C-alpha cells in the first residue's frame, strides 16, 4: 500500500509517498506548485535526488538527477566521479 501526504495550504501538493520500502519526499518553491527538489530514501539513506531550476516565467529550464546522499543541492557526496564529468 502506498501512503501519500499532501500539503494543507490550499495547493494540495504531494509532500511524501511511502510504500513501506522507500520514502519519496518533494519540496516546492514557496507559494508555488513548482518542485524545487525531490529525494528518495531507503532505510533513512538518500539514494536518489532531483533538483529543478526555473526561469523568471516559471518554465522548467534544468533538471539535475543524481544519486547523491545529502539533501543539500551543492553536495556531491555519494555521486560517482564518472557522473560528475
C-alpha positions in Angstrom: 0.0 0.0 0.0 1.3 3.5 -0.9 0.7 6.2 1.6 0.7 9.8 0.4 0.8 13.1 2.3 -0.4 16.3 0.8 0.1 20.0 1.9 -2.8 21.7 3.7 -2.0 25.2 2.2 -4.8 25.1 -0.4 -2.4 23.9 -3.1 -2.7 20.2 -2.1 0.9 19.5 -3.1 2.2 16.0 -2.8 4.8 16.0 0.0 5.6 12.4 0.6 5.0 8.9 -0.9 5.8 5.9 1.2 5.4 2.3 0.1 6.9 0.9 3.3 10.2 0.2 1.4 11.1 3.6 0.2 10.1 7.2 1.0 9.9 9.9 -1.7 9.9 13.5 -0.5 9.0 16.5 -2.5 9.9 20.1 -1.7 8.4 23.1 -3.5 9.4 26.7 -4.2 7.5 28.8 -1.7 3.9 29.7 -2.6 4.0 27.8 -5.9 3.3 24.3 -7.2 6.9 24.1 -8.7 9.0 21.3 -7.4 12.4 22.5 -6.1 13.8 19.1 -5.1 12.8 15.5 -4.8 14.7 12.8 -3.0 14.2 9.1 -2.4 15.2 7.3 0.8 15.5 3.7 1.7 16.2 2.9 5.3 16.9 6.5 6.1 19.6 6.8 3.5 19.1 9.1 0.5 20.0 7.2 -2.8 18.4 9.4 -5.4 18.0 13.1 -5.8 16.4 15.5 -8.3 16.8 19.3 -8.4 14.8 21.7 -10.6 15.6 25.2 -11.9 13.0 27.5 -13.5 13.3 30.7 -15.5 11.6 34.0 -14.4 8.3 32.8 -16.0 8.3 29.6 -14.1 9.3 27.4 -17.0 11.5 24.4 -16.2 14.9 25.0 -17.7 17.0 22.4 -15.9 16.6 19.2 -14.1 19.5 17.5 -12.3 19.2 13.8 -11.4 21.9 12.0 -9.4 22.5 9.5 -6.7 24.0 11.8 -4.1 23.4 11.1 -0.4 22.9 14.6 1.0 19.8 16.8 0.8 21.8 19.9 0.0 21.8 20.8 -3.6 25.5 21.6 -3.8 26.7 18.5 -2.0 28.3 15.9 -4.3 28.8 13.3 -1.6 27.9 9.9 -2.9 27.9 10.9 -6.6 30.3 8.8 -8.5 33.1 10.7 -10.3 32.1 9.3 -13.7 28.7 11.1 -13.3 30.4 14.4 -12.5 32.4 14.5 -15.7 
